[in-house]
């Protein structure tokens, strides 16, 4: 009897389970089963995509937050009183609803405090992860949610492009609901087309606050729009650091697998390469692709 | 293994029951050991009726084949024509070791296919991961007696002691069934063989592994022709493998193969020597709303079977049975949910490897019904004409033998009514992967982990 309560629904668990399966298959009688390992590599790829998308979304928001705070601080010198109030208000609102998964605070903590945590992204505490740049009412997506438990329902459509880099008309604000793992993006008040087939209603609700936001911080928005130019270097750095520091990744296992298996199904990579570049913008550098290859490597023993 | 057989006498009295939940099927026999400890070698891995239905072959993980024969007397009595007894047992494949790759080759029987009968002997093809063998099963009921130089017990007589000569004659003896390997088709497959299929020309057959399909002539073991090769130039670009393959039952030039991506390709050997270009591609576009981490796994084809008429084709993937009209490639004409309630359990099924189970399916002789197995020792019958389906359980515990099986329902919750079971209570270690339907009569044989069940349809 399967204990359905213990199902691992998050991408990281699936990745480690899949890697374990591939590793165990080496010692199975009868030799490595090509079919089974190919299927496992698909799960691995899918889980990795979800994992990477989540990580990227976080990193991007960190990025945006930093840019905003830089400008904020500069302006603070000009108009300290006005902006302090605004910031504090937002902080208050933010932290007031810190326990609500919908509004994730920490967005307006001082930059210096944030810098170290940027390097080590831990998806645990809602407060410490800056995921909402703006104190808007994040729409809680009703079912079906965008990211779901892996078991049943909708899975992030792989061709959904919510890269703010590649697609200028795409989201400017992305919020991750840590409880339901719902990612909602508000792009100038409109949810991105691909993402929100089922979130149309949410979209409408979020519209006004975002627009209002836009009016208030017009120059912030324009700053954000320029962010893409700055992203390449920073993102690559974040990618590496977040990768290395995450506890859930069993890097020793991966390196063992790489040495054992050598090549793998990077055809999965090439098919998705375009997609992933779209998703991650300049993010998907050779580095990212190399690590992607590590994730999707399976057994070729023939 | 087969020494302890359970055979139930058929109870022909009508049993009152719920109208809707009473099926036409009743248990005829159960073969196999009844202990809870199941030896790995005893796990059944293949079940196949021959073309007349008189013989039923099973293969197991230990490389053995057991053939059952229908009782002649009972064959003529419609009420109890499903009595099968052991006819022959032999070791088909042995474990081997590939020294070059340092790999052990399992002796597990992957597939058994009977050849149409041409003379008194029966022939079948059996395969493990690497080697196909042609077995001849023949009866011997006479033996020569009266040799001059040999005593009856086999000792040799000295020629000098001979005073007279006699001609040896055949004397009747107890029936002996012999199985002898007539051909061994080896060294043609780099990957694991998953299918064999005898052509309607009765001269050739195909064998399919993960990446290639080979065509053999039954008489020649030293050569085979590669007819499909989907191995990419760079293995890193591999995206799909071949999972099942079968020849068309009537057209000797046509065969199909299913892939791990859920598509089936029909190939015509007249078109070219290498059938990498398919003639038809049967593929249903994926429904994006059902996308999950496991979409690729559950769409992988585990079995493909032509209908007896040759007009239709059935494919089995993890959750559904699909019936395709060979004239229409865009989508199946019928889709049957085998156990859709598992869709929300895919994660657990992935963790315990059940999601990789490969279920077979089979057609009834007149193609009006199809059948496949599920978990909890359930099997599913789909009546295509009446558009009705039934879930039945293969068990010898409940109910009296010969009385109609009650149908089951699987509910989302765990509340239990009579003949209803919750999804969370299903036993995923008890599964029915292998099934076979008698070609003419309504008798089905299916394998639970280590038992063979034979069910027959109650008439009246």
Interface residues (C-beta under 8 A of the other chain):
Chain A: X1 X2 X3 X4 X6 X7 X8 X9 X11 X14 X17 X21 X29 X30 X31 X33 X34 X35 X36 X38 X39 X42 X43 X46 X47 X50 X149 X150 X151 X152 X153 X154 X155 X157 X158 X263 X264 X265 X266 X267 X268 X270 X271 X300 X301 X302
Chain B: X98 X101 X103 X104 X105 X106 X108 X129 X190 X191 X192 X194 X210 X211 X232 X234 X235 X236 X237 X238 X239 X240 X241 X243 X260 X288 X289 X290 X291 X292 X293 X294 X295 X296 X297 X300 X343 X344 X345 X346 X347 X348 X349 X350 X351 X352 X353 X356 X424 X425 X426 X427 X428
